[in-house]
Amino acid sequence: MKKVFFFLVAASIGFAASAQTAPAQKIADMKDLRKDIREKRKDKKELKKDLATGNVAGAKNEKAEIKAENKDIKQGAVKLKQEGVKHPIRRAERQIKRHG
C-alpha cells in the first residue's frame, strides 16, 4: 500500500512540474513572432527613409514587405493563441521593449 501511495504522490508531482514548463514549440513560436515584429519595424524605418529621399520604387517594395510581415505576425499570433498564449503580439512587443 505504501508503494502505491508513494507512486501516486511522485506521479502527481511529476505531472505538476511538467505542466508548468513551457513547451519548446511555444518558445520557438514566440521567438519567431518577436523576429517578425523587429523586421516590420526595420522595414517601416526604411520606408520613411525612402519616402524622404524620393525613392518611390523602394518605398513601394518596402510597403509590400510590411504587408507580408503583417500577415506573418497575424498568422503567428493565431497559432500562439491556439497554444494558450494570451495576447501574443502585445506580449512579444513588451519582450522586445524590455530586452531589446
TORKOL-627401 format. One record per residue (C-alpha): residue number from 1; residue in three letters; chain; x, y, z. Coordinates in nm, 3 decimals. Example, Ala and Ser with C-alpha at 12.3 -4.5 7.8 and 13.67 -1.06 7.14 Angstrom:
BEGIN
<sefi><seq>1</seq><type>ALA</type><mol>A</mol><c1>1.230</c1><c2>-0.450</c2><c3>0.780</c3></sefi>
<sefi><seq>2</seq><type>SER</type><mol>A</mol><c1>1.367</c1><c2>-0.106</c2><c3>0.714</c3></sefi>
end
This chain:
BEGIN
<sefi><seq>1</seq><type>MET</type><mol>A</mol><c1>0.000</c1><c2>0.000</c2><c3>0.000</c3></sefi>
<sefi><seq>2</seq><type>LYS</type><mol>A</mol><c1>0.285</c1><c2>0.237</c2><c3>0.079</c3></sefi>
<sefi><seq>3</seq><type>LYS</type><mol>A</mol><c1>0.437</c1><c2>0.175</c2><c3>-0.264</c3></sefi>
<sefi><seq>4</seq><type>VAL</type><mol>A</mol><c1>0.114</c1><c2>0.268</c2><c3>-0.439</c3></sefi>
<sefi><seq>5</seq><type>PHE</type><mol>A</mol><c1>0.077</c1><c2>0.581</c2><c3>-0.227</c3></sefi>
<sefi><seq>6</seq><type>PHE</type><mol>A</mol><c1>0.435</c1><c2>0.694</c2><c3>-0.294</c3></sefi>
<sefi><seq>7</seq><type>PHE</type><mol>A</mol><c1>0.395</c1><c2>0.618</c2><c3>-0.663</c3></sefi>
<sefi><seq>8</seq><type>LEU</type><mol>A</mol><c1>0.081</c1><c2>0.834</c2><c3>-0.682</c3></sefi>
<sefi><seq>9</seq><type>VAL</type><mol>A</mol><c1>0.248</c1><c2>1.120</c2><c3>-0.494</c3></sefi>
<sefi><seq>10</seq><type>ALA</type><mol>A</mol><c1>0.556</c1><c2>1.106</c2><c3>-0.718</c3></sefi>
<sefi><seq>11</seq><type>ALA</type><mol>A</mol><c1>0.341</c1><c2>1.089</c2><c3>-1.031</c3></sefi>
<sefi><seq>12</seq><type>SER</type><mol>A</mol><c1>0.130</c1><c2>1.388</c2><c3>-0.927</c3></sefi>
<sefi><seq>13</seq><type>ILE</type><mol>A</mol><c1>0.442</c1><c2>1.594</c2><c3>-0.851</c3></sefi>
<sefi><seq>14</seq><type>GLY</type><mol>A</mol><c1>0.587</c1><c2>1.495</c2><c3>-1.189</c3></sefi>
<sefi><seq>15</seq><type>PHE</type><mol>A</mol><c1>0.271</c1><c2>1.594</c2><c3>-1.372</c3></sefi>
<sefi><seq>16</seq><type>ALA</type><mol>A</mol><c1>0.254</c1><c2>1.926</c2><c3>-1.190</c3></sefi>
<sefi><seq>17</seq><type>ALA</type><mol>A</mol><c1>0.616</c1><c2>2.005</c2><c3>-1.273</c3></sefi>
<sefi><seq>18</seq><type>SER</type><mol>A</mol><c1>0.577</c1><c2>1.917</c2><c3>-1.639</c3></sefi>
<sefi><seq>19</seq><type>ALA</type><mol>A</mol><c1>0.257</c1><c2>2.123</c2><c3>-1.668</c3></sefi>
<sefi><seq>20</seq><type>GLN</type><mol>A</mol><c1>0.437</c1><c2>2.436</c2><c3>-1.555</c3></sefi>
<sefi><seq>21</seq><type>THR</type><mol>A</mol><c1>0.717</c1><c2>2.422</c2><c3>-1.811</c3></sefi>
<sefi><seq>22</seq><type>ALA</type><mol>A</mol><c1>0.657</c1><c2>2.582</c2><c3>-2.147</c3></sefi>
<sefi><seq>23</seq><type>PRO</type><mol>A</mol><c1>0.691</c1><c2>2.351</c2><c3>-2.447</c3></sefi>
<sefi><seq>24</seq><type>ALA</type><mol>A</mol><c1>0.977</c1><c2>2.415</c2><c3>-2.684</c3></sefi>
<sefi><seq>25</seq><type>GLN</type><mol>A</mol><c1>0.741</c1><c2>2.483</c2><c3>-2.974</c3></sefi>
<sefi><seq>26</seq><type>LYS</type><mol>A</mol><c1>0.568</c1><c2>2.767</c2><c3>-2.791</c3></sefi>
<sefi><seq>27</seq><type>ILE</type><mol>A</mol><c1>0.903</c1><c2>2.927</c2><c3>-2.709</c3></sefi>
<sefi><seq>28</seq><type>ALA</type><mol>A</mol><c1>1.019</c1><c2>2.897</c2><c3>-3.070</c3></sefi>
<sefi><seq>29</seq><type>ASP</type><mol>A</mol><c1>0.694</c1><c2>3.050</c2><c3>-3.196</c3></sefi>
<sefi><seq>30</seq><type>MET</type><mol>A</mol><c1>0.729</c1><c2>3.348</c2><c3>-2.961</c3></sefi>
<sefi><seq>31</seq><type>LYS</type><mol>A</mol><c1>1.087</c1><c2>3.396</c2><c3>-3.080</c3></sefi>
<sefi><seq>32</seq><type>ASP</type><mol>A</mol><c1>0.968</c1><c2>3.391</c2><c3>-3.441</c3></sefi>
<sefi><seq>33</seq><type>LEU</type><mol>A</mol><c1>0.695</c1><c2>3.644</c2><c3>-3.362</c3></sefi>
<sefi><seq>34</seq><type>ARG</type><mol>A</mol><c1>0.946</c1><c2>3.880</c2><c3>-3.200</c3></sefi>
<sefi><seq>35</seq><type>LYS</type><mol>A</mol><c1>1.171</c1><c2>3.844</c2><c3>-3.505</c3></sefi>
<sefi><seq>36</seq><type>ASP</type><mol>A</mol><c1>0.881</c1><c2>3.932</c2><c3>-3.737</c3></sefi>
<sefi><seq>37</seq><type>ILE</type><mol>A</mol><c1>0.793</c1><c2>4.240</c2><c3>-3.532</c3></sefi>
<sefi><seq>38</seq><type>ARG</type><mol>A</mol><c1>1.156</c1><c2>4.359</c2><c3>-3.538</c3></sefi>
<sefi><seq>39</seq><type>GLU</type><mol>A</mol><c1>1.171</c1><c2>4.313</c2><c3>-3.917</c3></sefi>
<sefi><seq>40</seq><type>LYS</type><mol>A</mol><c1>0.846</c1><c2>4.507</c2><c3>-3.959</c3></sefi>
<sefi><seq>41</seq><type>ARG</type><mol>A</mol><c1>0.985</c1><c2>4.796</c2><c3>-3.755</c3></sefi>
<sefi><seq>42</seq><type>LYS</type><mol>A</mol><c1>1.303</c1><c2>4.792</c2><c3>-3.963</c3></sefi>
<sefi><seq>43</seq><type>ASP</type><mol>A</mol><c1>1.101</c1><c2>4.796</c2><c3>-4.285</c3></sefi>
<sefi><seq>44</seq><type>LYS</type><mol>A</mol><c1>0.894</c1><c2>5.091</c2><c3>-4.159</c3></sefi>
<sefi><seq>45</seq><type>LYS</type><mol>A</mol><c1>1.211</c1><c2>5.288</c2><c3>-4.091</c3></sefi>
<sefi><seq>46</seq><type>GLU</type><mol>A</mol><c1>1.338</c1><c2>5.210</c2><c3>-4.441</c3></sefi>
<sefi><seq>47</seq><type>LEU</type><mol>A</mol><c1>1.000</c1><c2>5.314</c2><c3>-4.588</c3></sefi>
<sefi><seq>48</seq><type>LYS</type><mol>A</mol><c1>1.022</c1><c2>5.652</c2><c3>-4.416</c3></sefi>
<sefi><seq>49</seq><type>LYS</type><mol>A</mol><c1>1.378</c1><c2>5.692</c2><c3>-4.537</c3></sefi>
<sefi><seq>50</seq><type>ASP</type><mol>A</mol><c1>1.281</c1><c2>5.606</c2><c3>-4.897</c3></sefi>
<sefi><seq>51</seq><type>LEU</type><mol>A</mol><c1>0.989</c1><c2>5.848</c2><c3>-4.892</c3></sefi>
<sefi><seq>52</seq><type>ALA</type><mol>A</mol><c1>1.210</c1><c2>6.126</c2><c3>-4.753</c3></sefi>
<sefi><seq>53</seq><type>THR</type><mol>A</mol><c1>1.465</c1><c2>6.077</c2><c3>-5.031</c3></sefi>
<sefi><seq>54</seq><type>GLY</type><mol>A</mol><c1>1.201</c1><c2>6.045</c2><c3>-5.303</c3></sefi>
<sefi><seq>55</seq><type>ASN</type><mol>A</mol><c1>1.271</c1><c2>5.679</c2><c3>-5.383</c3></sefi>
<sefi><seq>56</seq><type>VAL</type><mol>A</mol><c1>0.920</c1><c2>5.575</c2><c3>-5.485</c3></sefi>
<sefi><seq>57</seq><type>ALA</type><mol>A</mol><c1>1.016</c1><c2>5.232</c2><c3>-5.618</c3></sefi>
<sefi><seq>58</seq><type>GLY</type><mol>A</mol><c1>1.200</c1><c2>5.146</c2><c3>-5.297</c3></sefi>
<sefi><seq>59</seq><type>ALA</type><mol>A</mol><c1>0.907</c1><c2>5.269</c2><c3>-5.091</c3></sefi>
<sefi><seq>60</seq><type>LYS</type><mol>A</mol><c1>0.670</c1><c2>5.050</c2><c3>-5.289</c3></sefi>
<sefi><seq>61</seq><type>ASN</type><mol>A</mol><c1>0.887</c1><c2>4.745</c2><c3>-5.222</c3></sefi>
<sefi><seq>62</seq><type>GLU</type><mol>A</mol><c1>0.908</c1><c2>4.828</c2><c3>-4.852</c3></sefi>
<sefi><seq>63</seq><type>LYS</type><mol>A</mol><c1>0.531</c1><c2>4.864</c2><c3>-4.835</c3></sefi>
<sefi><seq>64</seq><type>ALA</type><mol>A</mol><c1>0.490</c1><c2>4.517</c2><c3>-4.985</c3></sefi>
<sefi><seq>65</seq><type>GLU</type><mol>A</mol><c1>0.737</c1><c2>4.377</c2><c3>-4.730</c3></sefi>
<sefi><seq>66</seq><type>ILE</type><mol>A</mol><c1>0.546</c1><c2>4.541</c2><c3>-4.446</c3></sefi>
<sefi><seq>67</seq><type>LYS</type><mol>A</mol><c1>0.222</c1><c2>4.380</c2><c3>-4.567</c3></sefi>
<sefi><seq>68</seq><type>ALA</type><mol>A</mol><c1>0.394</c1><c2>4.041</c2><c3>-4.578</c3></sefi>
<sefi><seq>69</seq><type>GLU</type><mol>A</mol><c1>0.530</c1><c2>4.090</c2><c3>-4.227</c3></sefi>
<sefi><seq>70</seq><type>ASN</type><mol>A</mol><c1>0.183</c1><c2>4.186</c2><c3>-4.100</c3></sefi>
<sefi><seq>71</seq><type>LYS</type><mol>A</mol><c1>0.048</c1><c2>3.865</c2><c3>-4.249</c3></sefi>
<sefi><seq>72</seq><type>ASP</type><mol>A</mol><c1>0.322</c1><c2>3.659</c2><c3>-4.080</c3></sefi>
<sefi><seq>73</seq><type>ILE</type><mol>A</mol><c1>0.263</c1><c2>3.832</c2><c3>-3.747</c3></sefi>
<sefi><seq>74</seq><type>LYS</type><mol>A</mol><c1>-0.111</c1><c2>3.767</c2><c3>-3.758</c3></sefi>
<sefi><seq>75</seq><type>GLN</type><mol>A</mol><c1>-0.061</c1><c2>3.401</c2><c3>-3.850</c3></sefi>
<sefi><seq>76</seq><type>GLY</type><mol>A</mol><c1>0.190</c1><c2>3.359</c2><c3>-3.570</c3></sefi>
<sefi><seq>77</seq><type>ALA</type><mol>A</mol><c1>-0.047</c1><c2>3.523</c2><c3>-3.324</c3></sefi>
<sefi><seq>78</seq><type>VAL</type><mol>A</mol><c1>-0.329</c1><c2>3.289</c2><c3>-3.420</c3></sefi>
<sefi><seq>79</seq><type>LYS</type><mol>A</mol><c1>-0.103</c1><c2>2.987</c2><c3>-3.375</c3></sefi>
<sefi><seq>80</seq><type>LEU</type><mol>A</mol><c1>0.015</c1><c2>3.108</c2><c3>-3.035</c3></sefi>
<sefi><seq>81</seq><type>LYS</type><mol>A</mol><c1>-0.342</c1><c2>3.177</c2><c3>-2.922</c3></sefi>
<sefi><seq>82</seq><type>GLN</type><mol>A</mol><c1>-0.427</c1><c2>2.816</c2><c3>-3.007</c3></sefi>
<sefi><seq>83</seq><type>GLU</type><mol>A</mol><c1>-0.135</c1><c2>2.707</c2><c3>-2.790</c3></sefi>
<sefi><seq>84</seq><type>GLY</type><mol>A</mol><c1>-0.274</c1><c2>2.908</c2><c3>-2.499</c3></sefi>
<sefi><seq>85</seq><type>VAL</type><mol>A</mol><c1>-0.073</c1><c2>3.232</c2><c3>-2.507</c3></sefi>
<sefi><seq>86</seq><type>LYS</type><mol>A</mol><c1>-0.284</c1><c2>3.532</c2><c3>-2.414</c3></sefi>
<sefi><seq>87</seq><type>HIS</type><mol>A</mol><c1>-0.225</c1><c2>3.848</c2><c3>-2.618</c3></sefi>
<sefi><seq>88</seq><type>PRO</type><mol>A</mol><c1>0.081</c1><c2>3.718</c2><c3>-2.809</c3></sefi>
<sefi><seq>89</seq><type>ILE</type><mol>A</mol><c1>0.151</c1><c2>4.035</c2><c3>-3.010</c3></sefi>
<sefi><seq>90</seq><type>ARG</type><mol>A</mol><c1>0.135</c1><c2>4.261</c2><c3>-2.708</c3></sefi>
<sefi><seq>91</seq><type>ARG</type><mol>A</mol><c1>0.348</c1><c2>4.016</c2><c3>-2.509</c3></sefi>
<sefi><seq>92</seq><type>ALA</type><mol>A</mol><c1>0.609</c1><c2>3.999</c2><c3>-2.787</c3></sefi>
<sefi><seq>93</seq><type>GLU</type><mol>A</mol><c1>0.625</c1><c2>4.379</c2><c3>-2.813</c3></sefi>
<sefi><seq>94</seq><type>ARG</type><mol>A</mol><c1>0.678</c1><c2>4.409</c2><c3>-2.438</c3></sefi>
<sefi><seq>95</seq><type>GLN</type><mol>A</mol><c1>0.953</c1><c2>4.147</c2><c3>-2.452</c3></sefi>
<sefi><seq>96</seq><type>ILE</type><mol>A</mol><c1>1.126</c1><c2>4.342</c2><c3>-2.730</c3></sefi>
<sefi><seq>97</seq><type>LYS</type><mol>A</mol><c1>1.096</c1><c2>4.666</c2><c3>-2.533</c3></sefi>
<sefi><seq>98</seq><type>ARG</type><mol>A</mol><c1>1.231</c1><c2>4.505</c2><c3>-2.216</c3></sefi>
<sefi><seq>99</seq><type>HIS</type><mol>A</mol><c1>1.518</c1><c2>4.306</c2><c3>-2.364</c3></sefi>
<sefi><seq>100</seq><type>GLY</type><mol>A</mol><c1>1.599</c1><c2>4.491</c2><c3>-2.682</c3></sefi>
end
